[in-house]
Amino acid sequence: MELTYRGIKYPYTPPTVASAPSSIYTEYKGLDVRFRSKDEPVQPLKVEMAQAQAPTSVNQTEEKLVSHLYRHALRSLQRQQQKSMRAKQDLQFC
């Protein structure tokens, strides 16, 4: 099947779902209805234990320290701005 999107034609191939026949069936209005089960792909387990790992190099420790100092500096700037804004508001309403 060929599709067109904004004047560009491209071939479309619908994805196929791997399925296995099942022994489960029923009748609906006199017709046999058979069910199929989708084959679930088995994915390998992936376990990441980031919290349990110790830093393996000095760079990781330095990065944590720098990020901590950066956050601390940002917080202090925010506090200073809040104090100055409150002072301006107090002057306006007095």
C-alpha positions as CSV (number, residue, x, y, z in Angstrom):
1,M,0.0,0.0,0.0
2,E,1.3,3.5,-0.8
3,L,0.5,6.5,1.3
4,T,0.9,10.2,0.8
5,Y,1.7,12.7,3.4
6,R,2.0,16.4,2.4
7,G,2.7,15.5,-1.1
8,I,5.4,12.9,-0.3
9,K,4.6,9.3,-1.2
10,Y,6.0,6.5,0.8
11,P,5.3,2.7,1.0
12,Y,3.4,1.5,4.1
13,T,3.9,-1.9,5.5
14,P,1.8,-2.6,8.6
15,P,3.6,-4.1,11.5
16,T,3.1,-7.8,12.0
17,V,2.3,-9.2,15.5
18,A,3.7,-12.6,16.3
19,S,0.8,-14.7,17.6
20,A,0.3,-18.3,18.6
21,P,-2.9,-20.3,18.1
22,S,-4.7,-21.1,21.2
23,S,-6.9,-24.0,22.2
24,I,-9.6,-21.6,23.5
25,Y,-12.6,-21.2,21.3
26,T,-16.2,-20.4,21.6
27,E,-19.3,-20.1,19.5
28,Y,-21.0,-16.8,18.8
29,K,-24.3,-16.8,16.9
30,G,-23.6,-20.2,15.6
31,L,-20.1,-19.4,14.4
32,D,-16.8,-20.8,15.8
33,V,-14.6,-18.0,17.3
34,R,-11.0,-19.0,18.0
35,F,-8.7,-16.9,20.0
36,R,-5.0,-16.2,19.5
37,S,-2.5,-15.1,22.1
38,K,0.2,-12.6,21.4
39,D,3.7,-14.0,21.9
40,E,5.2,-11.7,24.5
41,P,8.9,-11.0,23.8
42,V,11.1,-12.1,26.7
43,Q,13.2,-9.1,27.8
44,P,16.3,-9.5,29.9
45,L,16.1,-8.1,33.4
46,K,17.8,-4.8,33.8
47,V,18.7,-3.8,37.4
48,E,20.3,-0.5,38.1
49,M,21.5,0.0,41.6
50,A,22.6,3.6,41.4
51,Q,22.0,4.3,45.1
52,A,24.1,1.4,46.3
53,Q,27.1,2.2,44.2
54,A,30.0,4.2,45.6
55,P,31.6,6.8,43.4
56,T,34.2,5.1,41.2
57,S,36.2,8.2,40.3
58,V,37.2,11.5,41.7
59,N,35.2,13.3,38.9
60,Q,31.9,12.0,40.2
61,T,32.6,13.2,43.7
62,E,33.7,16.6,42.3
63,E,30.5,16.8,40.2
64,K,28.4,16.2,43.2
65,L,30.2,18.8,45.2
66,V,29.9,21.4,42.4
67,S,26.2,20.7,41.9
68,H,25.7,21.0,45.7
69,L,27.5,24.3,45.7
70,Y,25.6,25.5,42.7
71,R,22.3,24.7,44.3
72,H,23.3,26.4,47.5
73,A,24.3,29.6,45.6
74,L,21.0,29.5,43.8
75,R,19.1,29.2,47.0
76,S,20.9,32.1,48.6
77,L,20.2,34.3,45.5
78,Q,16.6,33.4,45.7
79,R,16.4,34.3,49.4
80,Q,18.1,37.7,48.7
81,Q,15.6,38.4,45.9
82,Q,12.7,37.5,48.2
83,K,14.0,39.8,50.9
84,S,14.4,42.7,48.5
85,M,10.9,42.1,47.0
86,R,9.4,42.0,50.5
87,A,11.2,45.2,51.4
88,K,9.9,46.9,48.3
89,Q,6.3,45.7,49.0
90,D,6.6,47.0,52.6
91,L,7.7,50.4,51.3
92,Q,4.8,50.6,48.8
93,F,2.1,49.8,51.4
94,C,3.4,52.1,54.1
